Amino acid sequence: MLDDFMTRAALAGVGVALAAAPLGSFVVWRRMAYFGDATAHAAILGVALSLALQISIFAGAVAVALAMALTVTVLTGRGYAMDTLLGVLAHSALAFGLVAVSFLSGIRIDLMAYLFGDILAVSRGDLAVIWGGAALVVGLIGWRWSALLTSTISSELAYASGIDPKREQLVLTLALAVTVAVAIKVVGVLLIAAMLIIPAAAARPLSRTPEQMALTAAIIGSASAVIGLQSAYTLDTPAGPSIVCVAALVFLGTSVLQSLRS
Amino acid sequence: MSLIAAENISVSYGANTVLRDVSLAVESGEIVTVVGPNGSGKTTLLKLLIGAERPQSGQITRKPGLRIGYVPQKLHMDPTLPITVERFLRLPGGNTPAACAAALERAGVPGLSQRQMSALSGGQFQRVLLARALINEPDLLLLDEATQGLDQPGSAAFYLQIEEVRQKTGCAILMISHELHVVMAASDRVICLNGHVCCEGAPEIVSAAPEYRALFGTGTGGALALYRHEHDHTHDAICTHDHAPQDKRIEAAE
């Protein structure tokens, strides 16, 4: 079954969608969309370093994404606004990454594959990394779910319940770095934030509880991956962007539904 | 021992000293109100008490096993987060739907379990926050400007509810407020804070103290009787009128 590249691609897309759904819900609730975007952009530097050092791209991307996210977390509140810091760090990392890649002589690198993903080239090994990473992210968020939710609603309420919101923020940062790293192959660094935010935002009007929203986002994300791949195959369009397009159409649909209801 | 006691705590942010040598204690079953103008360190004090911040000097002791219920200032609930009242009350976990319903009842808003948090009115929202603080049967209830955003009848009703909660559950209450006329009548003891403890004692005593009048004027004195609670025990006045920070007295009022 895994011999078929379309099956492998679909499984990869669903894996990323499953990890992105609960994480993406938190990104939406905590207004971290730009943070997610910035972390993803920084990952291209990780890709360049991995290629130069000949280590696994997954490891390099996780390391740089994590370093980026931690730097922003530490520097916030020291005189710069969060979005300024993110703008500086994310685009610098992206630029340095692109420059670094150009120094790598001898290896012909298809940069487009990392910027927009190369889901149709997913190997069995990639699949193992994606599902392993997704399981890690879902497990981590599931384990900390109540604490994360409490600190998202109010850090004071969290403290009063004996939860340290800073530690929960670290959990999310770690989950974000892993998600970015596993999603590079599927949608590329430029569209990772879309996989985080769009399914969660599309799920919002259909949900009454946080759990429902995360679950609905997982269904919407997975369906977008499968339908997007099919359309890409039929219409001969790029696969990653096609997946995001389908998710965006679902978002449009549920938003219209909501405005009709109210 | 006291439920919670702060001893000589000081906090400063950079060169700005927010709290200087503040001591206070809450005994079981009493209602204590901390009043103070904006920037007097009220909220910092409450953050220290719930453990969200640490003092630079001094120490805070809690009675072992102390259960604290915390009602924050009006809390912003992001509309992108769908959550029912019941789910909110069950955070961070462990409470049954029956316990949620009982807490809502005690907070004076029965039957809201299945409503969305974002669909509540201001008064309902504050009572849901109160219900959440009550759900674990706290020994001490901490309220931070809990009636901000409520109109005057709304806050009066809210404070009556607090008194009722104290009567029914016997928990101690520490609240922070600038709504002097409403709060003071309901309190057993008032602590007037302005970076340091200016004066402390029964509501009548504090409202007559020159330190208090210097901070708040006399305008609120006449409204003290808005709804005075009806037990006529007496408190010892401990307010030292020739007041200076180093010689203030910090014993409990009774």
HADDOCK unambig.tbl for C-alpha pairs under 7 A between the chains (distance, minus, plus):
assign (segid A and resid 28 and name CA) (segid B and resid 80 and name CA) 6.97 0.50 0.50
assign (segid A and resid 29 and name CA) (segid B and resid 78 and name CA) 6.60 0.50 0.50
assign (segid A and resid 29 and name CA) (segid B and resid 80 and name CA) 5.80 0.50 0.50
assign (segid A and resid 29 and name CA) (segid B and resid 81 and name CA) 5.66 0.50 0.50
assign (segid A and resid 146 and name CA) (segid B and resid 91 and name CA) 6.22 0.50 0.50
assign (segid A and resid 146 and name CA) (segid B and resid 92 and name CA) 4.91 0.50 0.50
assign (segid A and resid 146 and name CA) (segid B and resid 93 and name CA) 6.56 0.50 0.50
assign (segid A and resid 147 and name CA) (segid B and resid 92 and name CA) 5.91 0.50 0.50
assign (segid A and resid 150 and name CA) (segid B and resid 91 and name CA) 6.37 0.50 0.50
assign (segid A and resid 150 and name CA) (segid B and resid 92 and name CA) 6.09 0.50 0.50
assign (segid A and resid 153 and name CA) (segid B and resid 77 and name CA) 6.53 0.50 0.50
assign (segid A and resid 156 and name CA) (segid B and resid 52 and name CA) 6.68 0.50 0.50
assign (segid A and resid 157 and name CA) (segid B and resid 70 and name CA) 6.95 0.50 0.50
assign (segid A and resid 159 and name CA) (segid B and resid 50 and name CA) 6.58 0.50 0.50
assign (segid A and resid 159 and name CA) (segid B and resid 51 and name CA) 6.34 0.50 0.50
assign (segid A and resid 159 and name CA) (segid B and resid 52 and name CA) 5.48 0.50 0.50
assign (segid A and resid 160 and name CA) (segid B and resid 50 and name CA) 5.31 0.50 0.50
assign (segid A and resid 160 and name CA) (segid B and resid 70 and name CA) 6.34 0.50 0.50
assign (segid A and resid 204 and name CA) (segid B and resid 80 and name CA) 6.62 0.50 0.50
assign (segid A and resid 207 and name CA) (segid B and resid 82 and name CA) 6.36 0.50 0.50
assign (segid A and resid 208 and name CA) (segid B and resid 82 and name CA) 5.18 0.50 0.50
assign (segid A and resid 208 and name CA) (segid B and resid 83 and name CA) 5.81 0.50 0.50
assign (segid A and resid 208 and name CA) (segid B and resid 84 and name CA) 6.61 0.50 0.50
assign (segid A and resid 209 and name CA) (segid B and resid 82 and name CA) 5.02 0.50 0.50
assign (segid A and resid 209 and name CA) (segid B and resid 83 and name CA) 4.38 0.50 0.50
assign (segid A and resid 209 and name CA) (segid B and resid 84 and name CA) 6.14 0.50 0.50
assign (segid A and resid 210 and name CA) (segid B and resid 81 and name CA) 6.57 0.50 0.50
assign (segid A and resid 210 and name CA) (segid B and resid 82 and name CA) 5.65 0.50 0.50
assign (segid A and resid 210 and name CA) (segid B and resid 83 and name CA) 5.90 0.50 0.50
